[in-house]
Structures are given as structure tokens and as C-alpha cells.
Amino acid sequence: MIDLSSVAAFGRALASLPSRDAAAADAARQRQQQLTKPPGSLGRLEDLAIFLAGWQGRAHPSMDAARAVIFAGNHGVAAQGVSAFPAEVTTQMVANFAAGGAAINALTGAIGMRLDVVALDLDRPTCDFTTGPAMDEADCLDALQQGAAVVTADTDLLLLGEMGIANSTAAAALCLRSFGGTPADWAGPGTGLDAHGVGHKGAVIARAIEVHAEALHTPFETLRRLGGRELAAIAGAVLAARHAGVPVLLDGFICCASLAPLAATAPGIVDHCIAGHCSAEPGHARLLARLGLEPLLRLDMRLGEGSGAAVAAAVLRSALAAHNGMATFAEAGVAGGA
């Protein structure tokens, strides 16, 4: 497993991101040219198959060992009234995941994908980041390592999602400190705030940015000061997946915002990632543009918990079914192959 046990180790891992297997991607591209269809006629499905081949390191990529992981955490900033739901809903929803009653259970079940939920110290919320750092160094490093620990060598696709009341506030704060703009650029309704609530949320974010204005603008410091345990865990999982050669399917605004502090310094951190969808949360489209990710779907979803990515995973399965299952021109005895 990748070493994220210290701030220095985290920095080294972020500074040494492996590249995709170009030979495997080229082999997959050549196969696409030989399949019984006009070149490019399956559009982005072809690109997705080639993408997965490059990051899995094989011309015939697979989703047989695809895995969805949902990280859950509680946030001290919830005390500022930035969510339409109370903090205890996080624990209640984790219990719902365990009982199989949530949307993510139904959606991963529909595509036969394994689902794991990692609850991160739900009885110990992070600190309110309007008064100080959300986490100390040890807490943030522990969350990064717990995220990295879910990545195994036999995983061929990692789908990531989150659950945590008030984490859209943390996500917006991470984006603002990482990419600039105004609180209004990043703050949205989250679980259902009205216009007044969104305005209050923006004011809370502005106060947090001011509190931490003099702190180092490093990926780790931004993540620990304005993030949360589940957000740090997602960052750790993405970083570990990169070093293990595992492609990642990202969910919505909060999931993607977990990478904002890393991407501000190392934009290539998202090269092995696919944006499953663009959510209805206003800041998500802006964030995807900053990350250079084109979402697979736009369905006006805003649930989180990996739900949009799970729907997108069905598209990836279709891409691989065509790539691996179609006959070539030579196999089918059809004229016209390259």
C-alpha cells in the first residue's frame, strides 16, 4: 500500500504520479479499429474502453472486480446551520446503507457491483473550521490512510462516493481556497437550502477562508483545515488508486471537491479519473471545468452517496461489452477492416 503516514510521504506520492500504460491503450485503440463498425461510430464508448485499457494495463479491460466505496464523516461546521438536515442523519444513513435501503444499494445492486461503506469516527465530528482547522495533522493523515487502504491490487475500477451532513460546505470551502472565486461561485443548496440558507452558507465559507488566510496553501494544509475525514479519505483513495494502476469513477460535487487541493498543485491527479456525472449542485460544472473532466451523464442528480457514479458505471459496462465482445472484421468475415 502507498505510504501516506506523514505529510512528507503524502507530498512525495502526489509529486510522483505514474502514467498510464501507453502500449495497452494503443492495443485497445487498434482493436477498436478492427471491430465490425465504422471507426468512431460508438463515440465516447470507444474512448472509455481505451481509457480503461490504458490505466488497467491490458488491451481487454474488465469490470469484473469493480468496487464502490462510500466514505462517511461528520462535520463540526454543521453547528453553523449550513445544512437542511441535522448531523445525526449521517449515522442514520450509514445504518440505512448497512441495511441495504439506500439509493446506492439499489443502484450498485442493479449492476452487480460490490459496495463497501467506511464510517470515519462518526461520534467524533471534525472541528468547526470557522474557528480553527477541521483536523489536526494526525487526524488528516489517518483519514488519508483509511482511504488508501480500500485500494487493492485486484480492483479494476474504484467507484467513490460520500455521506456527511454539512460536507457540501466543506467541499465549497476547499474549492474556494484551491481555485479562487467567491463563496457564491461554490456554495449551493446541498441537501435543500433555500436562497437565504445558501447565502448564510456562503457567509460561513467566507469566514472560514479568512480564518485560514495566513496558513500555507499546500494540498495537505487546505485539506486538513477545510475538509473532513471522508473528503480526505477520498483523496487518499484516489492517490493510492493512481499508484496501483486502478482507474477511478468519481461521483458528484463533494467527491470531486476532495481532489481540489491536490489538483491545484498537481492537475494530473485526475488523469486516471472519470467524472460519472455533473450534478445539479451549481458549483459542480465549474469544478469539473477546472479539473478538466467531461462528465458522462447530466441527469440533474444531487443525492451524493455515489449514486450518479453508479448510474454511469452502467455506461462503462456497455463500453467494455462492446470492446471485448464484438467480433473483428476478420473474425466475422466482413469486408472493410482497416
N, C-alpha and C positions, 0 to 999 in steps of 0.2 A: 504494500500500500504506500502511496505517496506520503512523504513526511511533511506534515503541517503542524508540527509540535512547537514551533517557535515563530515569531514574527519574521525572523531572517529566513527560515525554511519556506514560509509562505511566499516571501518575496522571490526566493530562488525558483520556486515552482512556477510562479507567474512569469518569470523572466525567461524560462526555458521551455516554451510550449512546442511539443512535437508537431510535425507537419503530417498531412495525410499521405497515404501510400499512392503515389502518382501512377505507379505501374498497374496497381489494381484498378484505379479509376479509368486508366486508358483501356484496360482489357474489357471493362464493363461498357465503355463507350463503343468499342469495336463490336461487342456483341449486339448493342442496340442497332448498329448499322446493318447487322445481318438478320435481324428479326423480320418476320413477314408483315411488314407495314412500311409505308413511306417514311423515310427518315424524319424524325421530329414530330410525327403525327400524334404521338401520345403526350406531346407538350411537356409540362413540368414533371409528369410521372417519370419520364426518361431521366431528367436531371436528378430526381430524387434517388433513383436506383444507382446512378453513377456516384452521387454524393455518398450514399451509404457504403458502396463498394470501396471508395477511397478511404473512408475512416475505419471500416472494418478490416481492410487489408485483404479483400478477396473479391474476385470478379463476380461471384454469385453471393451477394449479401443475403442475410437472413434476419428474421424477427422471431425465430423460434424461442429465443431466450430473452425476449423483450420484457422489461420490468418497469412498473410505475411505482414511484416512491413519493409519498406526501409527508412533508415535514410540518410539524405544528409547534407553535410557540406563543407565549403570552407577552404583552407589552405594557410597560408602566405608563406609557403616554396615553393609554386608554382612559386614565383618570382625568384627562383634559376634555373629555366629552367629544371625541373625534369620530366616534362610531355610532351607528344607529342601534347597535346591539351591545349588551354588557359583556365583560371579559369572560364570564363563566361559560359563554357559548362555545368558546374554543374547546374546553374539556368535554362539553356535551356533544359537540360534533365529532370529536375523536372517538367517543363511545359509539356514535352512530356509524362511523367508518368500521369500527370493530364488529358491529352487529350486521354489517352489510346493507345498511339502509340509505346510504347517501348516493348522490348522482354519480360520483366517481366509481362506486362499487358497480352500479348498473352499467356504466359505460365501459369500464375495463372488462367486465364480465362479458359484454357483447362481443368483444374482440379477442377474448381468451387470454388476456394479459394478467400476469401476476401483479398483485397490489400489496404494497407494504406501507405502513404508517409509522413514522418515527416521531413520538411526542418528546419534546425537549423541555424538561423541567417546568411543566405547566403550573405547578404550585409555587413557582418562583419566577414571577414576571421580571422582565428586564427593568432597569431603572427608567424613570421618566426623563427622556433626553432633552426636555426643555430646561432641566436643572443640572444636568451633567451627562456623562457618557452612558449610553444604554447598557454597555457591558464593559467589564474590565478586560484586560488582555487575556487572562486565563479563561474566562467565560467564552470569549470570542474564539479563541483557539480550540477550545473543547467543541464548540458548535461546528467549526470548520472540519475538525477531525471526524465528528459523528457523521457529517455529510459525506466526507471522503470514504468512510467505512462501508457505505452501501454499494460502492463500486466493486464489482468482482470481474475477474478476467473472462469469465464465461458469459457475461452480459453482452448482448449485441445491440441493444438500444435501451437507453435510460430515459424514461418519461418523468418529468419533475413537476410537482405542484406543492401547494402550501395551504395552511389554515392558521389563522391567528387574528383575533379581533384587534383592530387598530393597525394592522400591518400595511394597509394602503397608505397610512400617514407616514410610516417609516419608509415605505417604498418611494413616496414622493420626495421625502427629505433626502434620500440617497441620490435620486436623480437630480435634484436641485443643486446639491453640493458637488456632484460629479460633472454635470453638464451645463450648469448655469440656467439663466432664465429668471422667472418669477414664480412664487408659490402657485399662482393661478395657472401657470403652464402645466403643473404636475398634479395638483390636488383635484380629486374628483369625488363623486358621491359615494364611492366604496360600496358599503352594504345598503345604501339607500338614503343618504343625507339629502336634505333639501338645500336650496340655494344659500340660506342662512348658515346651515351646517357646513357647507363646503367653504364658505367664507371664513368661518371660525377655524376650520381645519387649516386653511391657508395661513391664518394668523399664527397658529400654533407652530406650523412648519417654519415660518419666518423667524419666530422667536428662537427655535432650536438652531437654525442656521447661525443666528447672531451669537448664541451661547458658545458655539464651537468655531467661531470665525478664526480664532488665532491658532487653532490646532493644526498639526501637519495635514496636508492634503495628500496623504498616501492612501492606497486602496484599503489597507488594514485599518487605519485610523478612522476613515469615513465609515467603514462597515461596522466597526465596534461602537462608534459614537452614536450613529443614527439608525443602525439596523436593528435586527432582532435575531434570536437564536435560529429560527427557521430560515431566515434570509441568509445568514452566514453559512448554515448547513447546505443550502442550495449552492452557494458559491463554492464551498468545499467539494461538493459532489461534481460540479461542472469541471473544476480544476483537476480532480482525480480522474474523471472520465477522459479528459484530454490526454493525460499521461498514460492511460490504459488503452487508448485507441477505441473508446466507446462513444459513438455518436449520441447526442442528447436532443430530446424533444422538449421544448420549453412551453409552459402554459402562458398565463396572461401577464398583466402589468406587474404584479408583485413579484412573480417568478423572474421575469426579465430584469426588473429593477435590482434584484440581488446581484446582478453582474455589472451594474452601472459603475461602481467604484473601481472594479477590475478593468473594465473596458475603457475607462477614462485614461488609464495608463497603458494598457495592453489591448488595443482594439481587436487583435487576433484571438482573444479568448472565446469569441463566439463563432469562430470558423468551423467548429465541429458541431454547431448547434443549428437546429431548425426551429423556427417560430411556428408553433402549431396553429395559432390564430391571432387575430387582432381583436381585442376585447372592446366592449363599449365604454370602458374607463377612458376618459378623454386623453390622459397622458400616454396611453399605450402606443398609439400610432406615432406620436412624436418620439417616444423612446425607441421603437423599432427602427425608425429612420436614423436615429443617432447610432444605433448598433449595427446598421447596415443589413437588417434582416427583413426579408419579404415573407409575410405570413402566408400559411397555406390556406387558411379559411378566414372569412369575415361573416360571422353569424350573430353578431350583437350579443354575444355571451359575456357575462361578467361575474360568474359564480366563483371562479378560482377552483381550488382543490384538485387541479389537474384536469378539469372537465373538458376544456377546449382542446387540450393536447390529446386527450383520449379519443375525441372525435377525429382529430387529424391523423391519429395513428392508423385509423382505418384506411386513409388515403395512402399512407406508406405501405400498408399491406397490399393494396391494389397495385402500387408501383412495382413491388417485388414479385407479385404474382405474374404480372406481365413480363417482367425482365427474366425471371427464372423459368417460367412455364411455357412461353411461346416457342414455337418452332422457328428455326432459321430457314432462310430461303432454300438452302441446300437440303436440309432435313425434310422439308415439305415438298421438294421438287417443284418449287415455284420460281419462275424466271424473274429477274430484276434485282438480285442481290448485288451489293457493292463488290 
